[in-house]
Amino acid sequence: MAGATTLHAGTDRAARFESRAATREPGWVKWALIGVSLSFFALFLLLPLVAVFHEALKKGWDAYLAALTNPDALSAIKLTLTAAAIAVPLNLVFGVAAAWAIAKFDFRGKHLLITLIDLPFSVSPVVAGLIYVLVFGAHGWFGEWLIDNDIKVIFAVPGIVLATLFVTFPFVARELIPLMQAQGRDEEEAAIVLGANGWQTFWHVTLPNIKWGLLYGVVLCNARAMGEFGAVSVVSGHIRGETNTMPLHVEILYNEYQFAAAFAVASLLALLALVTLVIKTWIEHRAAADDVPPQESAPLASTT
């Protein structure tokens, strides 16, 4: 009996070893893949980032600060922050409402709504900007009425905000929809059965369950809002000190061969990208920590 048990255990160990050996790549393959990945990261991501800060500080801190405190640069920074401050909260409200409707309810036109949410991902930002010019421009559909009422949309701040809204509104909704669908409706239905109304259910059940996904979507939305170029370029008119955002200001400075100033402003966008990456990593860490079941947070005591 003991011999049979030993033979059986040996057979199991051999089978497990053969299984691992059959799925284990040689060591050089692993290191080759790591080397290729790190080389790609260094060449296409890290090196350009280092180059931006090197060129920005090439002429010293005085030139760097002078480029950032230039009136046109300050105006571009202010306009970028303004557009993001308007677009992100609006997309937050829309994203939560759309995700809640799609994930928690069945209604006619649901698939159409999902398609419309994905529209900015399939339409070029330049085309989106041209659409706004067609609608709100001087010769557009509403152009004559806007002129008669002294309302300026294109080549003004409202047009920049509208373009920013268009290119950023999928981010919050697209982050929340799969998360809320995976969570299902059981908790909300239980809350309603216990007497909670819609707002109570949302604030005390739905929102705590989606907080990390919501924050993640807001961070991505904000990063895209501040870095958008194509759609904003079409509707801005490139008026210095008035309708230039930070990416547009960088383009103008670079085209005028003011390389140090251009890279100085670009370094702010690079810092935004780094901050976004740090926040993204922190959110993923916190979300993963919250998803760990209580019984997995500490090893179980042996009962033998």
Backbone torsions as a table, in degrees:
resi	resn	phi	psi	omega
1	MET	NA	-45.0	179.2
2	ALA	-64.5	-38.9	179.4
3	GLY	-65.1	-38.8	178.7
4	ALA	-65.1	-39.2	179.2
5	THR	-65.0	-42.9	179.5
6	THR	-63.2	-42.7	179.4
7	LEU	-62.9	-41.7	179.9
8	HIS	-63.8	-42.0	179.4
9	ALA	-65.1	-40.6	178.3
10	GLY	-64.2	-39.4	177.9
11	THR	-62.4	-41.1	179.3
12	ASP	-63.5	-43.4	179.7
13	ARG	-63.7	-41.0	178.8
14	ALA	-64.3	-40.5	179.5
15	ALA	-64.7	-41.2	178.8
16	ARG	-65.9	-38.8	178.9
17	PHE	-64.7	-43.8	179.9
18	GLU	-64.4	-36.7	178.6
19	SER	-64.3	-44.6	179.5
20	ARG	-66.3	-40.6	-178.9
21	ALA	-65.6	-33.7	-178.4
22	ALA	-72.3	-23.9	-178.0
23	THR	-108.4	1.8	-178.4
24	ARG	-97.2	125.4	177.8
25	GLU	-80.5	156.9	175.1
26	PRO	-59.5	155.1	-177.4
27	GLY	-58.9	-36.3	-176.6
28	TRP	-67.3	-27.8	178.0
29	VAL	-67.4	-44.0	178.9
30	LYS	-60.4	-48.1	-177.8
31	TRP	-69.2	-31.3	177.0
32	ALA	-65.9	-43.2	178.4
33	LEU	-64.4	-41.4	177.3
34	ILE	-62.8	-42.7	179.9
35	GLY	-63.2	-42.3	178.2
36	VAL	-63.7	-42.8	-179.6
37	SER	-63.3	-46.7	-179.9
38	LEU	-66.4	-37.4	178.0
39	SER	-64.4	-42.6	177.9
40	PHE	-62.6	-44.3	179.6
41	PHE	-60.9	-45.5	-178.0
42	ALA	-67.0	-40.0	-174.1
43	LEU	-77.2	-43.0	-172.1
44	PHE	-102.2	-14.2	-178.9
45	LEU	-119.2	-54.4	-175.6
46	LEU	-71.8	-44.4	-178.2
47	LEU	-61.5	-47.2	176.1
48	PRO	-61.0	-36.1	179.4
49	LEU	-65.4	-44.3	177.2
50	VAL	-63.0	-39.4	-179.7
51	ALA	-63.5	-38.3	179.3
52	VAL	-60.1	-50.4	-178.0
53	PHE	-70.3	-33.5	177.5
54	HIS	-63.8	-47.1	179.7
55	GLU	-68.2	-34.0	-179.5
56	ALA	-66.1	-36.4	-177.2
57	LEU	-101.0	10.1	-174.9
58	LYS	-60.4	-36.9	-177.9
59	LYS	-97.7	10.6	175.9
60	GLY	98.9	168.7	-177.1
61	TRP	-67.2	-32.4	-179.4
62	ASP	-62.7	-45.9	178.8
63	ALA	-66.8	-35.6	179.2
64	TYR	-64.1	-48.6	-179.7
65	LEU	-68.3	-34.9	178.0
66	ALA	-63.5	-37.7	178.7
67	ALA	-67.2	-36.5	-178.7
68	LEU	-79.0	-26.1	-179.9
69	THR	-95.8	3.2	174.2
70	ASN	-59.7	139.2	-177.4
71	PRO	-54.5	-40.3	178.9
72	ASP	-66.3	-37.9	178.3
73	ALA	-67.3	-42.5	178.6
74	LEU	-63.3	-38.7	177.2
75	SER	-64.1	-40.8	179.2
76	ALA	-65.1	-41.5	178.7
77	ILE	-64.2	-44.5	-179.9
78	LYS	-61.8	-44.0	-179.2
79	LEU	-65.6	-39.7	178.1
80	THR	-61.8	-45.8	179.1
81	LEU	-65.6	-37.5	179.4
82	THR	-64.3	-47.0	179.9
83	ALA	-61.4	-42.1	178.9
84	ALA	-67.8	-38.5	-178.7
85	ALA	-65.9	-25.8	177.5
86	ILE	-88.8	-44.9	-173.2
87	ALA	-70.3	-41.2	-174.7
88	VAL	-65.7	-48.7	177.4
89	PRO	-61.5	-38.6	178.4
90	LEU	-64.5	-41.5	177.6
91	ASN	-68.9	-29.5	175.7
92	LEU	-62.9	-47.6	179.7
93	VAL	-64.7	-47.5	-179.3
94	PHE	-63.5	-43.6	-177.1
95	GLY	-62.7	-43.3	179.3
96	VAL	-65.8	-44.9	-179.1
97	ALA	-63.2	-45.9	-178.8
98	ALA	-65.5	-44.0	-179.7
99	ALA	-64.6	-40.8	179.4
100	TRP	-64.2	-42.6	179.8
101	ALA	-65.7	-43.8	-176.3
102	ILE	-70.8	-41.2	-174.5
103	ALA	-81.6	-28.6	-171.6
104	LYS	-108.1	-11.3	-175.9
105	PHE	-133.9	154.7	172.3
106	ASP	-110.8	126.4	-177.4
107	PHE	-153.3	159.7	178.6
108	ARG	-69.2	133.6	-178.2
109	GLY	91.2	8.7	-178.6
110	LYS	-62.4	-45.3	-179.3
111	HIS	-68.7	-31.9	175.9
112	LEU	-65.3	-41.1	178.0
113	LEU	-62.3	-42.1	178.3
114	ILE	-62.3	-40.3	178.5
115	THR	-64.2	-42.1	-179.9
116	LEU	-65.9	-34.9	177.5
117	ILE	-63.4	-36.1	-179.4
118	ASP	-81.4	-5.6	-174.9
119	LEU	-56.8	-45.4	179.6
120	PRO	-61.5	-22.8	177.6
121	PHE	-74.2	-23.6	-176.4
122	SER	-103.7	-10.7	-180.0
123	VAL	-105.9	133.3	178.1
124	SER	-61.6	138.7	177.3
125	PRO	-57.3	-33.5	177.7
126	VAL	-64.0	-41.8	177.3
127	VAL	-62.9	-40.0	177.6
128	ALA	-60.3	-43.1	177.1
129	GLY	-62.4	-40.4	178.6
130	LEU	-65.1	-34.2	177.5
131	ILE	-62.2	-42.9	178.3
132	TYR	-66.1	-36.4	175.6
133	VAL	-64.0	-40.6	178.8
134	LEU	-63.5	-35.3	-176.7
135	VAL	-85.2	-45.6	-171.9
136	PHE	-110.8	-0.6	-179.7
137	GLY	-69.5	172.1	-177.4
138	ALA	-58.7	-33.8	178.9
139	HIS	-107.0	18.5	-178.8
140	GLY	-86.7	-173.0	-176.5
141	TRP	-60.4	-42.4	-178.7
142	PHE	-107.2	10.4	-175.0
143	GLY	-59.6	-47.5	-178.0
144	GLU	-63.0	-41.9	-180.0
145	TRP	-66.4	-39.6	178.6
146	LEU	-64.3	-40.1	178.6
147	ILE	-66.1	-42.7	180.0
148	ASP	-62.4	-31.6	-178.4
149	ASN	-100.3	11.9	176.4
150	ASP	54.5	45.5	176.6
151	ILE	-113.2	125.5	-177.7
152	LYS	-112.9	121.8	179.7
153	VAL	-111.3	-57.1	178.9
154	ILE	-75.9	143.0	-175.3
155	PHE	62.0	34.3	178.5
156	ALA	-151.9	173.8	-176.9
157	VAL	-60.2	-41.8	179.8
158	PRO	-57.3	-38.8	178.5
159	GLY	-65.2	-39.2	178.4
160	ILE	-64.8	-40.8	178.8
161	VAL	-65.4	-42.8	179.4
162	LEU	-62.6	-43.7	179.2
163	ALA	-63.6	-40.7	178.6
164	THR	-65.1	-40.4	177.2
165	LEU	-59.6	-43.6	-175.7
166	PHE	-62.9	-45.2	-173.6
167	VAL	-79.3	-13.4	-175.4
168	THR	-110.4	-12.3	-171.6
169	PHE	-68.4	-18.0	176.8
170	PRO	-73.4	-20.1	-166.1
171	PHE	-65.0	-47.9	-178.6
172	VAL	-68.4	-46.9	-178.1
173	ALA	-62.3	-43.9	-177.4
174	ARG	-69.4	-24.4	175.8
175	GLU	-77.3	-33.4	-173.8
176	LEU	-88.6	-32.1	-173.7
177	ILE	-57.7	-54.4	179.9
178	PRO	-65.2	-32.3	179.0
179	LEU	-65.0	-45.9	-178.5
180	MET	-72.0	-32.7	175.9
181	GLN	-66.6	-38.3	179.5
182	ALA	-67.9	-32.3	179.8
183	GLN	-74.3	-23.8	178.4
184	GLY	76.0	-167.4	-174.9
185	ARG	-115.1	1.7	-171.8
186	ASP	-59.3	-46.3	-175.9
187	GLU	-66.9	-41.6	178.4
188	GLU	-63.7	-42.4	179.7
189	GLU	-65.3	-37.2	177.4
190	ALA	-64.8	-40.8	179.1
191	ALA	-63.6	-40.5	179.8
192	ILE	-66.5	-40.6	177.9
193	VAL	-61.2	-34.0	180.0
194	LEU	-80.7	0.2	173.6
195	GLY	107.2	3.2	179.3
196	ALA	-75.4	143.5	174.9
197	ASN	-87.3	-176.4	-175.1
198	GLY	-61.2	-46.8	-179.0
199	TRP	-66.9	-40.1	177.7
200	GLN	-63.1	-39.8	177.7
201	THR	-63.1	-42.7	-179.3
202	PHE	-65.7	-49.3	-174.0
203	TRP	-70.4	-34.8	-172.6
204	HIS	-103.3	-14.1	-178.8
205	VAL	-120.4	-58.1	-174.3
206	THR	-69.0	-51.5	-175.2
207	LEU	-60.1	-44.4	177.2
208	PRO	-61.3	-29.8	-179.3
209	ASN	-76.6	-21.6	-175.7
210	ILE	-113.6	9.1	-170.4
211	LYS	-59.7	-41.4	-177.8
212	TRP	-73.2	-39.9	175.3
213	GLY	-63.6	-38.4	178.3
214	LEU	-64.5	-45.9	179.1
215	LEU	-63.9	-38.7	177.9
216	TYR	-62.0	-45.0	178.6
217	GLY	-64.5	-38.2	178.3
218	VAL	-64.5	-41.2	179.3
219	VAL	-62.4	-45.7	178.8
220	LEU	-65.3	-39.8	178.8
221	CYS	-62.1	-43.3	-179.8
222	ASN	-65.7	-41.2	179.2
223	ALA	-62.7	-42.7	178.9
224	ARG	-67.8	-37.9	-179.4
225	ALA	-62.3	-41.8	-178.0
226	MET	-76.9	-26.2	-177.1
227	GLY	-100.1	0.5	-176.8
228	GLU	-64.1	136.4	-178.4
229	PHE	-122.2	-53.4	-168.6
230	GLY	-59.0	-58.9	-176.8
231	ALA	-65.3	-40.7	-179.8
232	VAL	-66.1	-36.1	179.9
233	SER	-61.3	-36.5	-177.5
234	VAL	-71.4	-40.2	-172.8
235	VAL	-93.5	-7.0	-173.1
236	SER	-82.6	-36.3	-174.6
237	GLY	82.4	-4.6	177.4
238	HIS	55.3	44.6	178.5
239	ILE	-87.5	113.6	-175.1
240	ARG	-64.0	134.8	178.8
241	GLY	79.5	-0.9	-177.5
242	GLU	-131.5	-52.8	-173.0
243	THR	-123.3	16.0	177.4
244	ASN	-94.7	123.3	171.1
245	THR	-85.6	178.6	-177.4
246	MET	-59.7	-47.1	177.6
247	PRO	-60.8	-38.4	178.8
248	LEU	-69.0	-37.1	177.9
249	HIS	-65.0	-39.0	176.8
250	VAL	-61.5	-43.0	179.8
251	GLU	-61.4	-44.9	-178.5
252	ILE	-63.4	-45.5	179.7
253	LEU	-62.3	-40.6	-179.6
254	TYR	-66.9	-40.9	178.8
255	ASN	-66.9	-23.1	177.5
256	GLU	-93.4	11.0	177.4
257	TYR	64.6	24.0	173.4
258	GLN	-94.1	71.2	-169.7
259	PHE	-65.3	-42.7	-178.3
260	ALA	-62.5	-43.4	179.2
261	ALA	-66.4	-40.2	180.0
262	ALA	-62.4	-44.5	-179.8
263	PHE	-71.7	-27.5	176.9
264	ALA	-63.8	-46.6	178.2
265	VAL	-68.5	-37.9	178.4
266	ALA	-63.5	-29.7	179.6
267	SER	-65.3	-30.3	175.9
268	LEU	-64.7	-41.1	176.6
269	LEU	-66.1	-36.4	176.7
270	ALA	-65.2	-39.7	176.5
271	LEU	-63.2	-38.4	176.0
272	LEU	-60.2	-42.4	178.9
273	ALA	-62.6	-40.9	179.3
274	LEU	-67.0	-42.9	177.7
275	VAL	-61.9	-41.8	178.0
276	THR	-60.2	-41.1	179.4
277	LEU	-64.4	-42.1	179.4
278	VAL	-64.1	-46.2	179.9
279	ILE	-63.7	-41.2	178.5
280	LYS	-59.2	-45.4	179.7
281	THR	-63.8	-40.6	179.1
282	TRP	-64.3	-42.4	179.6
283	ILE	-63.0	-44.8	179.2
284	GLU	-61.6	-39.1	178.8
285	HIS	-65.1	-45.4	-179.7
286	ARG	-66.5	-40.4	179.3
287	ALA	-64.3	-40.8	177.8
288	ALA	-65.2	-38.1	179.0
289	ALA	-66.2	-38.3	179.5
290	ASP	-70.2	-25.0	-178.1
291	ASP	-82.9	-10.9	-178.5
292	VAL	-71.5	122.7	178.4
293	PRO	-61.6	150.9	-177.7
294	PRO	-56.6	-36.2	-176.6
295	GLN	-71.9	-15.0	180.0
296	GLU	-95.6	-6.2	-176.8
297	SER	-73.1	-20.8	178.5
298	ALA	-145.4	146.7	179.8
299	PRO	-63.9	143.3	179.1
300	LEU	-75.1	143.7	177.7
301	ALA	-71.5	143.9	-179.6
302	SER	-70.9	140.3	179.5
303	THR	-102.8	4.3	-178.3
304	THR	-91.5	NA	NA
